[in-house]
Amino acid sequence: MSLPKVAFIGTGGTISSLGQHTLDIMDYSVRGRMMHAGEMVERVPELAGVADVFAVKFRNIPSYDISFPEWRELVRLCDTLVAEHPDLAGIVIGHGTASLEETAYALHLTVKVKVPVVVVGSQRPASGLSSDAAMNLVNAVRVAADPASRGRGVLTLLNDEIQSAREVTKTSTWRMQTFRSPDFGVLGHADGDRIVYYRRSERRGAPDTEFDIRTLETLPRVDITYAYAGSDGTAIRAFVAAGARGIVSAGFAPGFPGTADGAALEAAVASGVTVVQGTRAGSGRTVRGAKMLANGILAADNLNPQKARILLAMALSVTSDPGEIERMFATY
């Protein structure tokens, strides 16, 4: 019986990195190099036992430099792969962990293909002692090839854990178990014998979304302001002056700014900027209370600030109506 066909797109990151020696697990990005997708597939012969994997040429980019242009390119590339390979079972995208959750969520809102898309990274370079790179890649391919992965939106796979792109976030700098879904936990596991799912995310995701970035030139500018003791609104005023169409406020838990920041946010709303209030806490819902209603400020639900920024930018690409944007935050 033939194996399922899976495409692997490599964008660089730790999972593709080769350091100077096996204990070079921190400074490898400065002194080493990154492999392209084809090299990575050749380096992991175990892939041939789980799927018919073919590498897709992209380019290697530090993940902190990946944003809208790459998201749009990846969405288009997924379209092309499905069109050129009608028997394609799934797509895996290798990515650096620094911004992996942001790319995954952007794709979760914009990918239009029906095959599973799995974003994978690693905490240690491929050359490092006890690296998680090869195992994560093999498991990501297994997840992408599994029919049970369909209809779950964009997924991430690290440390044997399958998580929703909407919910997952990086929680630790170096530890292998860094990626977590704080409020609800994993969707399932990539165990040695099979892929096992235990729950679904209730929020809507790819491919059934109203956002289409394939023909956009850019996304509206949306910035994040972070609450801290003594913050005085300077950052908010600078963002407005820079042309921000939206601002996400990473407020004090359970979701409010300090007095000076609050005044600056209210002024921003009055000038036509859409403001979404979130929290810096890392988990939990932000509720749209009476004061937020009175000041025209929306709530981020339980999205963390970096993901609320992505959804707000997507929303502003199709509407500026606050009621519609509020609906989108309750939907995605």
N, C-alpha and C positions, 0 to 999 in steps of 0.2 A: 504494500500500500504506500502511495506517495505521501511525503510529508507536507504539511501546510506551508505555503509560501509567505514569508515575512520580509518586509523591507526595513533596512536599518539606515537611518540618517544620523550621521555624526556631526555635532556642532562644536566639539572640543570638550573642555572641562577636565576635571580630575580623572574621570573614567577613561579618558583617552591619553593620560599623561604618563610619561616615562621619566623618572628621576635619575640621579647620578648613581644611586645604589639602592639596595633593598630597604635601608633605613632612612632614606630621603623621602619622608612622608609629610613634610611641611613646606620646604622651600623648593620643591620640584618645579613649580611654575616659573621660577626665575632661572633655574639652572638646567632644566630638562627640556622636553619637547612634547608636543601633542601629536598623537597618531590620527590619521584620517580614517574614515569608516572602514575602508577596505582592509587596512592594516589591523584594525581591531577585530574584524571577523576572522582574519587569518590567524590571529594570535589566540583565538579561543576555539579550538577544533571541536569542542563539545557541542557547539551550536549546531553542527551538522547532524547530531543525533536527535535534535528536538524539532528542527524545522529546516526548510529550504530557505536559507537567509541570503539575501543579496544586498550589497552595500550601495548606498546612494550618495553620489558626490555632493558635498556641500562645502563648507569652509569652517575652519576652527576659529572660534571667537571666545575670549574670556566671557563667562556668563554675565558678569556685571555690565558688559557692553551690549548685551542682547536686548532689543526692545522692538518697537513697532515694525521697522523694516524687515527684521528677521521673522517676526510672527506672521506677517503678511506673506513672506516668501515661503514659509513652512506650510501655511494653509494652501497656497497654490500648488506646492510640491506634492502635498497629499492628494489633491485633485488629480494631478498628472499621473501619479503612481497607480491610483485606482483605475483611471481610464486606460492606462497602458497594460495593466495586469488584471484582467477581469477575475482571475482566480486568486487574487491577493487576500490573505486571511487577516493581516494586520500590519501595523506600522509601529516601529520603535524609534524614538528620538533620543540620542545620547546628549546629555546636557550637563554643564557645570552646576553644582548644587547651590551656589550663591543666589542665583535668581531662578532656580528650577521651578519653584512654586508659582512664580509670576508668569513664566512662559506657559506652563501647564494650564493655568487658569485662563490666560488669554486664548489659548487654543481650545479650551473647554467651551468658551463662548463663541468661537468663530469657525472651527473646523466643520466642513460640510460632508465629509465622507462617512459612510456607515460602518466601515471596518474599525475595530478597536485601534486607538492611538495611545501608546504607552510611553511616558517620558521617564528616562532612567538616568541615574548618576551614580557616583560613588564617593565615599569619604576618603579613601586612600587611592593613590595613583596605581595604575595597572602594574607598575614595577615594584610596588611596595610589599614588604613582608606582610602576609595575611591580608592582602588587598581584597576588598569586596567587589572590585570592578568586574572580574570575569563572571562571578556568580550572579551579580545583579543583572548583567547583560543577558546571560542564559535565561534567568527567570523572567526578565522583561519580554523576551521573545516567546517564552512559554505562555505568558499571560496574553500577549497580543494574538497568539495563534489559537487560543481557547475560545470556542463559540460562546461560552458563558460570559465572556468579557464584552460582548456586543450590547449596545443599548445602555451603557453605564457612563457615557461621556468619556472625557480624557482621564486616564489613570496614571498614577505614578507607581514605580516599583523600586524599592530599596530595602535592604535588610529583610528580605523574604516577605515584606508587607505590601499589600495592594491597597492604595488609598485614592480617594477622590481628589481630583485637581482642585476642586472648590474648597476642600476642607483642610488639606495637608499644608504644613508649614515646617520650616527648618527651625529647630529649637535648641541646637547645641553646635558649638563651633567644630569640634573634632570627633565626637562620639559617633559610633556606627548607627545607633538608634536615634539619630537626630531628627528624622522626619516623623512628625506626629500629626494626628487630627485631634486637637485638644478637646473639643466638645463631645465627639461621637466615636472616635476610634477608627480602626481599619475597616475596610470592606471585606477583606479576606487575606489569605496567605498563599504564597507559592511554596508549597511543601514538596518534599522530595518525590512523593508518589503522584501528586496531582495538584491542580489549581483548585482552591476551595474558597467559595464566597459565602458570607454570612448575612450581609445586608446590602441595601442600595441607598444612595443619596436621594432624598426626596426632591431636591431642587433641579430645575431643568438645565440641561447641558447639551453639548454637541451630539448629533448634528442639528437638533431641533431647537434652534435659536433664531432670534430676529436680527442678529448682527452679522454683517457681511463686510469684511475689511479687504476683500480681494481687489476692489477697484478704488479704494481710498488712497489718497496721496499721503495723508497723515491723520493722526487722531487729535482731537481737541486737547489743549494743554490742561492737565490736572496735576496739582501739587498736593503734598502732604505737609501739614503743620503738626508738630509734636508738642504736647503739653508738658510743662515742667514747672517747678516752683519758681516763680518770678518771671515767667514768659510774658512779654509785654505787647504782643501783636506785631512786632517788627517784621517777622517772617511773612505773616499774612499780607501785610500791606505791600511787601516786596513782590509776592506772588501775583497780586492783583496788578501791580504796576508792570509786571513782566508779561501780562496778557493772559493770565490763567482764566479759563472758562469754568473751571471747577476746582474746589479745594476740599480735601478730606482732612478732617480734624481728628488726630489721634489723641483723644482727650483722656482726662483722668477717669478711672473706672468709677461708676458704671457707664460713663459716657458724657462728659461735659468739659468745657474749657475753663481756664481761669478767667477772672473778670476782664482783664485787658484784652486777652485773646478773644473772649466772647464779644466784646464791643467791636473789635476789628472784623470778626466774622459777620456780625450783623451789618456792618457797613459794606462788606463785600457782597452780601445778598442784595442789599439796596442798590448796588451798582450793576447788578445783573449776573453775578457769579453764583453758580450752584454750589451750595455747601452741604456736605454729608458728614454727620457726626459719628465717629467711631470711638474706639477706646484703645489705649496702649496696653491694656491688661493681657491680651493674648488669647482670651476666650470669652464667651458669653455674648448675649445680645445687647445692642444699644437700642433703647426704646425711645420712640418719638413722643416725648412728654409735652406738657402744655406750653412750656417756654419755647421749645423748639418749634412747635406748631405756630406760635405767635410770631416767631422771628423768621419763619420760612426755611428752617433748616431741616434737612432730611436725616434719616437714621440709616446706619450701615448694616443693620441686622447683626449677624455674628461674623461678618467678614472682617478679617484683619485689615489694617490701613492700606497695605500694599495691594491687596486684592480689591478692596473698595475703590481704590484709585482706578484700577483697570476697568471695573464694571461701570464706574461713573464716566470714564472716557468713552467706552463703547456706547453708553446710553446717550451721551451728548453728541455722538456721531449721527444719531437718528432723530433726536428730539431735544428741546429745551424746556418742555412742559414738566413742571415739578410733580404733578400727579402721575404722569407716565413714568418718570424716573423712580418715583416711590414704588410704583407697581413692579418695575424691573428689579428693584432690590428685594422685593418680596417673592420674586419668581426665580431668580438665578442664584 
